[in-house]
Amino acid sequence: MSERSVAVSQDQVPEHLRGSRSIVSRWLGRALLGLMGWRVEGIFPNLKRYIVIGAPHTSNWDFVLAMATILGSNIRIRWMAKHTIFKPGARWFMKWLGGIPTDRNNPKLIVDNVVKLSEQENGVIIALTPEGTRQKVVRWKTGFLRLAKSLDCPILMIGLHFPNKIIQIGELFHPTGDNEADLISIKQYYQQFQGKFPDQF
């Protein structure tokens, strides 16, 4: 099978950012994306640490696609999600996949914990959805911009385009410190992508 026919590959990830997942886990991720007709385009940046944001987030399928990409690419990444989805019995699996439960009522604690994690692991990639919900929102949350500032790192923008079934590893965005202006620029970038339910973006 040629590289071009593979939905996702760990060759898209710099060696120092690769995890230690088994061949079976990597195959499962690739197979899941392939069966659904999706592919990942682009290369993850060769940097020590950065924030990853993914959008548009309009469906529960976005989570499935993200987890398949993480497994298939074998990338060593942590992703943040509300603590309520870490249900008993599945919590261990979610954390094995890189999940970090967060309480949005205490945003400062979230930032502090991620900064400590970065120091402990000598670098880290943190992924999250800027909308903070699958529902249509007027204004995106600025937590990812605060995290990027605290970690002194850029933001990698990943887009989901359902019409062509492409997950695009996109551009790096360097926050300016003006959160409102940065949100406008980032949302403009994501206008080229389309979620499963476009009216919710």
Legacy VTK file of the C-alpha trace (Angstrom):
# vtk DataFile Version 3.0
C-alpha trace
ASCII
DATASET POLYDATA
POINTS 201 float
0.000 0.000 0.000
1.443 3.374 -1.016
1.879 6.259 1.427
-0.623 8.298 -0.590
-3.363 5.734 0.019
-2.833 5.693 3.803
-5.357 7.803 5.739
-2.745 8.931 8.267
0.837 7.951 9.126
3.318 8.543 11.917
5.612 9.884 9.179
3.503 13.041 9.501
4.810 13.445 13.058
8.390 14.456 14.009
10.168 11.607 15.799
10.458 13.406 19.137
6.682 13.951 19.200
5.746 10.326 18.553
4.162 8.216 21.246
4.764 4.606 22.160
1.458 3.143 21.005
1.381 -0.405 19.703
1.204 -1.368 16.059
-2.358 -2.542 16.678
-3.398 0.846 18.069
-1.867 2.679 15.121
-3.517 0.283 12.668
-6.877 0.786 14.384
-6.665 4.550 13.977
-5.699 4.307 10.302
-8.345 1.676 9.610
-11.102 3.726 11.257
-10.272 6.817 9.237
-9.965 4.756 6.074
-13.300 3.007 6.566
-15.010 6.371 7.010
-13.259 7.726 3.914
-11.228 10.373 5.751
-7.574 11.314 5.409
-5.173 13.620 7.234
-3.219 16.092 5.131
-0.123 18.007 6.209
2.747 17.579 8.666
2.817 18.330 12.383
5.385 21.089 13.112
8.788 20.104 14.419
8.555 22.190 17.594
8.983 21.410 21.276
5.514 22.549 22.300
2.406 24.169 20.906
-1.328 24.391 21.332
-3.530 22.555 18.837
-7.030 23.787 18.106
-9.532 21.951 15.941
-12.625 23.380 14.294
-15.392 23.495 13.227
-16.709 21.438 16.152
-20.351 20.692 15.361
-20.775 16.955 15.943
-19.812 14.056 18.198
-18.127 12.564 15.119
-15.420 15.212 15.513
-14.227 13.422 18.652
-14.114 10.060 16.851
-12.079 11.579 14.018
-9.699 13.258 16.464
-9.075 10.051 18.423
-8.543 8.042 15.215
-6.023 10.668 14.072
-4.162 10.549 17.387
-3.941 6.753 17.294
-3.138 6.493 13.598
-0.438 9.174 13.639
0.990 7.956 16.960
1.381 11.564 18.078
2.148 12.216 21.740
-0.532 14.712 22.584
-2.756 15.765 25.475
-6.290 16.988 24.843
-8.558 18.909 27.136
-12.278 18.261 27.595
-14.931 18.967 30.196
-14.626 16.656 33.184
-18.203 15.377 32.783
-17.308 13.209 29.765
-14.783 11.237 31.826
-17.357 8.719 32.975
-16.560 5.957 35.518
-15.430 2.838 33.693
-14.173 4.790 30.679
-12.012 7.314 32.546
-8.877 5.174 32.289
-9.346 4.822 28.527
-9.882 8.544 28.019
-6.722 9.339 29.983
-4.784 6.667 28.054
-5.773 8.504 24.888
-4.286 11.672 26.380
-7.385 13.229 27.895
-7.167 15.849 30.637
-10.456 16.480 32.502
-11.075 20.183 33.084
-13.500 22.186 35.176
-14.410 25.291 33.200
-15.563 27.014 36.367
-11.905 27.320 37.366
-9.998 28.467 34.245
-6.946 29.659 36.207
-6.455 26.186 37.657
-6.590 24.726 34.126
-3.826 27.051 32.939
-1.698 26.390 36.040
-2.010 22.610 35.662
-1.041 22.678 31.980
1.971 24.884 32.670
3.118 22.408 35.352
2.552 19.518 32.938
4.703 21.217 30.326
7.512 21.703 32.829
7.323 18.080 34.020
7.363 16.596 30.526
9.907 19.044 29.125
7.438 20.202 26.518
3.898 19.279 25.576
1.262 19.471 22.854
-2.168 20.422 24.150
-5.283 20.090 21.969
-8.718 21.627 22.505
-11.719 23.017 20.656
-11.866 26.831 20.697
-15.677 26.906 20.616
-15.893 24.923 23.851
-19.130 23.259 22.670
-20.756 21.595 19.655
-23.493 24.236 19.639
-23.280 27.504 17.726
-21.637 30.210 19.825
-21.423 33.938 19.198
-17.999 34.295 20.782
-15.236 31.722 21.134
-13.560 31.202 24.469
-10.085 32.721 24.888
-8.647 29.976 27.102
-6.453 28.586 24.325
-4.953 32.036 23.768
-4.172 32.368 27.473
-2.583 28.905 27.438
-0.426 29.800 24.460
0.729 32.954 26.230
1.485 31.072 29.466
3.430 28.383 27.587
5.042 30.940 25.258
4.160 28.867 22.207
2.282 29.135 18.897
-1.106 27.667 18.024
-1.483 24.993 15.346
-4.812 25.308 13.537
-6.353 22.035 12.351
-9.493 22.103 10.239
-12.175 19.499 9.566
-13.799 19.651 6.124
-16.706 17.204 5.926
-17.555 17.648 2.215
-14.138 16.277 1.162
-13.516 14.281 4.364
-10.181 15.952 5.001
-8.491 16.746 8.303
-6.075 19.540 7.436
-2.976 20.147 9.567
-2.879 23.848 8.860
-1.007 26.991 9.751
0.764 28.105 12.909
-0.726 31.187 14.540
1.364 33.345 16.837
-0.850 35.232 19.323
-0.332 38.985 19.400
-1.653 39.556 22.913
-4.805 41.213 21.562
-7.299 38.392 22.177
-10.176 40.025 20.320
-8.116 40.661 17.181
-6.606 37.177 17.376
-10.064 35.559 17.597
-11.176 37.443 14.491
-8.097 36.303 12.535
-8.454 32.681 13.618
-12.189 32.529 12.865
-11.518 33.986 9.419
-8.998 31.209 8.767
-11.598 28.573 9.633
-14.153 29.929 7.161
-12.584 27.672 4.518
-13.697 24.546 6.417
-17.135 23.036 6.893
-18.350 20.917 9.811
-20.938 18.163 9.697
-23.627 20.681 10.652
-22.536 23.997 9.041
-25.377 25.994 10.610
-23.878 25.378 14.050
-20.568 27.079 13.249
LINES 1 202
201 0 1 2 3 4 5 6 7 8 9 10 11 12 13 14 15 16 17 18 19 20 21 22 23 24 25 26 27 28 29 30 31 32 33 34 35 36 37 38 39 40 41 42 43 44 45 46 47 48 49 50 51 52 53 54 55 56 57 58 59 60 61 62 63 64 65 66 67 68 69 70 71 72 73 74 75 76 77 78 79 80 81 82 83 84 85 86 87 88 89 90 91 92 93 94 95 96 97 98 99 100 101 102 103 104 105 106 107 108 109 110 111 112 113 114 115 116 117 118 119 120 121 122 123 124 125 126 127 128 129 130 131 132 133 134 135 136 137 138 139 140 141 142 143 144 145 146 147 148 149 150 151 152 153 154 155 156 157 158 159 160 161 162 163 164 165 166 167 168 169 170 171 172 173 174 175 176 177 178 179 180 181 182 183 184 185 186 187 188 189 190 191 192 193 194 195 196 197 198 199 200
